Amino acid sequence: MDDSLIQWSGGQVGEITTYEAWEQSVHERVKAEPTWAFLGYRKALFLYDLAWEDCEKLVRDRRGQAIAQQLIRSVGSISANIEEGHGRGYGKQRDWFFGVSLGSARESKGWYWKCHHLLSAAVLEHRLALLDEVIALIVTELSLQRNRRR
């Protein structure tokens, strides 16, 4: 994925940085959690920070305000359900939460598409590609867990 399209500003308007720079900015207590080992979780947290900034743009347009509310909830649900599932150990409960996370990632793709009139083509492409990556990582993790139980 082309990190040059990532426009996470880290709270600094106009600053452009990469996933790697974002990762370094994450608090050590968050990185100390077992969920941090899962790349899909890290990418979902990164996406949330990107969506936060995207929503800043969306709320400036009356039509984008409702989309912003849905988008931030669905994107936030991706990492939240990974956290919840990881806290359940391994088994059916964990898989259920990871499945909910997968559904939220797919929902987020839909919300991003719905706001394509308000975001640049480059930003939209980046977010959709990042969501594809998160979805693939969650699907792979679910498959690995199901295969381990056999």
C-alpha positions as CSV (number, residue, x, y, z in Angstrom):
1,M,0.0,0.0,0.0
2,D,1.3,3.4,-0.9
3,D,2.0,5.2,2.4
4,S,2.5,8.5,0.6
5,L,-1.3,8.8,0.4
6,I,-1.7,8.5,4.2
7,Q,-2.8,11.8,5.6
8,W,-2.7,11.2,9.3
9,S,-1.5,14.4,10.9
10,G,-1.0,13.2,14.4
11,G,-3.0,16.2,15.6
12,Q,-0.9,18.6,13.6
13,V,-2.9,20.0,10.8
14,G,-1.2,19.7,7.4
15,E,1.5,17.3,8.6
16,I,1.7,14.2,6.6
17,T,3.2,11.0,8.0
18,T,3.3,7.2,7.4
19,Y,1.9,4.2,9.1
20,E,5.3,3.6,10.6
21,A,5.4,7.1,12.1
22,W,1.9,6.6,13.4
23,E,2.9,3.3,15.0
24,Q,5.8,5.0,16.8
25,S,3.4,7.6,18.2
26,V,1.1,5.0,19.9
27,H,1.4,5.0,23.7
28,E,3.5,2.2,25.1
29,R,0.7,1.0,27.3
30,V,-1.4,0.3,24.2
31,K,1.6,-1.5,22.6
32,A,2.0,-3.6,25.8
33,E,-1.4,-5.2,25.3
34,P,-1.4,-8.7,23.7
35,T,-3.7,-7.4,20.9
36,W,-0.9,-5.3,19.6
37,A,0.8,-8.4,18.2
38,F,-2.0,-8.8,15.7
39,L,-1.2,-6.6,12.6
40,G,-4.9,-6.4,11.8
41,Y,-5.5,-4.7,15.2
42,R,-2.7,-2.2,14.6
43,K,-4.0,-1.4,11.1
44,A,-7.6,-1.0,12.5
45,L,-6.4,1.5,15.1
46,F,-4.5,3.4,12.4
47,L,-7.6,3.4,10.3
48,Y,-9.5,4.9,13.2
49,D,-7.1,7.8,13.5
50,L,-7.4,8.4,9.8
51,A,-11.2,8.2,10.0
52,W,-11.2,10.7,12.8
53,E,-9.5,13.2,10.5
54,D,-11.7,12.3,7.6
55,C,-14.8,13.0,9.8
56,E,-13.4,16.4,10.4
57,K,-13.9,17.1,6.7
58,L,-17.2,15.3,6.5
59,V,-18.9,17.3,9.3
60,R,-18.3,20.6,7.4
61,D,-20.9,19.5,4.8
62,R,-24.5,19.1,6.1
63,R,-24.9,15.9,4.1
64,G,-21.7,14.4,5.5
65,Q,-22.6,14.9,9.1
66,A,-24.8,11.8,9.4
67,I,-22.2,9.7,7.4
68,A,-19.4,10.9,9.8
69,Q,-21.4,9.6,12.8
70,Q,-21.9,6.2,11.2
71,L,-18.4,6.0,9.8
72,I,-16.6,6.7,13.1
73,R,-18.8,4.1,14.9
74,S,-18.2,1.4,12.3
75,V,-14.5,2.0,12.1
76,G,-14.2,2.1,15.9
77,S,-16.0,-1.1,16.1
78,I,-13.4,-3.0,14.2
79,S,-10.6,-2.6,16.8
80,A,-13.1,-2.6,19.7
81,N,-14.3,-6.1,18.8
82,I,-10.8,-7.4,18.2
83,E,-10.0,-6.2,21.8
84,E,-13.1,-7.8,23.2
85,G,-12.5,-11.0,21.3
86,H,-8.8,-11.2,22.3
87,G,-9.9,-10.8,25.9
88,R,-12.0,-14.0,25.6
89,G,-8.9,-16.2,24.9
90,Y,-9.3,-18.7,22.1
91,G,-12.5,-20.4,21.0
92,K,-16.0,-19.7,19.8
93,Q,-16.5,-16.4,21.8
94,R,-13.3,-15.0,20.3
95,D,-14.3,-16.0,16.8
96,W,-17.7,-14.4,17.3
97,F,-16.1,-11.0,18.2
98,F,-13.7,-11.3,15.3
99,G,-16.6,-12.0,13.1
100,V,-18.3,-8.8,14.3
101,S,-15.1,-7.0,13.7
102,L,-15.1,-8.3,10.1
103,G,-18.7,-7.2,9.6
104,S,-17.7,-3.7,10.9
105,A,-14.8,-3.5,8.5
106,R,-17.1,-4.3,5.6
107,E,-19.7,-1.8,6.9
108,S,-16.9,0.8,7.0
109,K,-16.1,0.2,3.3
110,G,-19.7,1.0,2.6
111,W,-19.7,4.2,4.6
112,Y,-16.4,5.3,3.0
113,W,-18.0,4.8,-0.4
114,K,-21.1,6.7,0.6
115,C,-18.9,9.8,1.4
116,H,-16.9,9.6,-1.9
117,H,-18.3,12.9,-3.0
118,L,-16.7,14.6,0.0
119,L,-13.2,12.9,0.1
120,S,-10.5,13.1,-2.5
121,A,-10.1,10.1,-4.8
122,A,-6.7,9.4,-3.4
123,V,-7.9,9.4,0.2
124,L,-10.9,7.2,-0.7
125,E,-8.7,4.7,-2.5
126,H,-6.3,4.6,0.4
127,R,-9.0,4.0,3.0
128,L,-10.7,1.3,0.9
129,A,-7.3,-0.4,0.3
130,L,-6.5,-0.3,4.0
131,L,-9.9,-1.8,4.8
132,D,-9.2,-4.6,2.3
133,E,-6.0,-5.2,4.2
134,V,-7.7,-5.3,7.6
135,I,-10.5,-7.6,6.2
136,A,-7.9,-10.0,4.8
137,L,-6.0,-10.0,8.1
138,I,-9.1,-10.8,10.1
139,V,-10.3,-13.5,7.7
140,T,-6.8,-15.1,7.9
141,E,-6.8,-14.9,11.7
142,L,-10.3,-16.5,11.9
143,S,-9.1,-19.3,9.5
144,L,-6.0,-20.0,11.5
145,Q,-8.0,-20.2,14.8
146,R,-10.6,-22.5,13.3
147,N,-7.8,-24.8,11.9
148,R,-6.1,-24.9,15.3
149,R,-9.2,-26.3,16.9
150,R,-9.5,-29.2,14.4
